[in-house]
Amino acid sequence: TPGLSRYLGKYPFDKVDGISFLDDPKVVAAVRASGAETRVQELILGGAGPQTPIRKVAGKIVSWGCEAHNCGPHNWTLAVLDDGSGGEVCYLNEDEGGTPVWYADGKKSPRTDPCPSGE
C-alpha cells in the first residue's frame, strides 16, 4: 500500500487517490494506537478548525490543527512514519494547564516539548 508521504504538501482534508489524510486507515490506526483520550482523537480525526499543509519533520509525517479563533492556546499535532507506524499525538489546551501532553505507544509520554506545527 502507498505510504503517507503521498500527502506531503497537501492539507489534511485534501484527497489523494480519493481519500484524505485524516481518513486514511493508517492515520486513523496511528491516532487510535497513540493512546490519546477519545476527545483528542475526535478533534484530530474530525479535521475541524484551521490546519497546515502536511510536512516531514525529523523523519515523520506531521499534521497540525487547532481550534478556530483559538489556535495558540488549543492545538494538536500528529506525527507518524510513512508506513503508519510510530504515531505520536501532541495536544495543548491552555485551559487544562497549558503544558503539551504527548501520547505514544498507547499511553501518555513524559515529553513536555511543544507540539510541532510543521511550519
C-alpha positions in Angstrom: 0.0 0.0 0.0 1.2 3.5 -0.7 3.0 5.4 2.1 1.7 8.5 3.8 4.3 10.7 2.2 1.9 11.0 -0.8 0.1 13.6 1.3 3.2 15.8 1.8 2.3 19.4 0.8 -1.4 18.7 0.9 -3.9 19.8 3.6 -5.2 17.0 5.8 -8.6 17.3 4.2 -7.2 17.2 0.6 -7.9 13.8 -1.1 -5.2 11.8 -2.8 -6.4 8.8 -4.7 -9.9 9.5 -3.3 -9.0 9.5 0.4 -7.9 12.3 2.7 -5.0 12.1 5.1 -7.3 12.1 8.1 -9.5 9.3 6.6 -6.5 7.1 5.6 -6.7 3.9 7.6 -3.0 4.1 8.5 -3.6 7.6 10.0 -6.8 6.5 11.9 -4.9 3.5 13.3 -2.0 5.6 14.3 -4.2 8.1 16.2 -6.1 5.3 17.9 -2.9 3.5 18.9 -1.3 6.6 20.3 -3.4 6.3 23.5 -4.7 9.9 23.2 -8.0 10.5 25.0 -11.1 9.8 22.8 -11.9 13.5 22.7 -8.4 14.3 21.4 -8.7 11.6 18.8 -12.0 13.0 17.7 -10.5 16.6 17.4 -7.7 15.3 15.2 -9.6 13.0 13.0 -12.6 15.3 12.8 -10.5 17.8 10.9 -12.4 20.9 12.2 -10.5 24.2 12.5 -7.5 25.6 10.8 -4.8 23.1 9.6 -1.5 23.5 8.0 -0.1 21.5 5.0 1.4 18.2 5.9 5.1 18.2 6.2 8.0 16.0 7.0 9.7 16.9 10.3 12.5 14.8 11.8 11.7 11.8 9.6 8.0 11.8 10.4 4.9 12.9 8.5 3.4 15.8 10.6 -0.2 17.1 10.5 -1.1 20.1 12.7 -4.5 21.7 13.5 -6.1 24.0 16.0 -9.4 25.3 17.3 -10.8 28.1 15.1 -10.1 31.6 16.7 -8.2 29.9 19.5 -5.1 28.4 17.8 -2.4 29.4 20.2 -3.9 28.0 23.3 -5.7 25.0 21.8 -3.9 22.9 19.1 -2.7 19.4 18.3 -0.2 17.6 16.2 0.0 14.1 14.8 3.5 12.7 13.8 3.7 9.3 12.1 6.2 7.4 10.0 5.5 6.9 6.3 4.2 3.4 6.8 1.7 4.5 9.6 3.8 3.2 12.5 5.3 5.2 15.3 2.4 7.5 15.7 2.6 10.3 18.3 0.0 12.8 19.3 0.7 16.1 21.0 -2.2 18.0 22.5 -2.1 21.5 24.0 -5.1 23.1 25.8 -4.0 26.1 27.9 -7.3 25.9 29.8 -6.1 22.5 31.1 -2.8 23.5 32.5 -1.0 24.9 29.4 1.5 22.1 29.1 1.6 20.0 26.0 0.5 16.4 26.6 2.2 13.8 24.4 0.8 10.3 23.6 2.7 7.4 22.1 2.5 3.6 22.3 -0.9 3.6 23.9 -0.2 5.9 26.8 0.9 9.4 27.9 4.5 10.1 27.3 6.7 12.1 29.7 7.7 14.6 27.0 7.0 18.3 27.6 8.3 19.8 24.4 5.9 22.0 22.4 3.6 20.5 19.8 5.4 21.0 16.4 3.3 23.0 14.0 5.0 21.6 10.9 6.0 25.1 9.8 
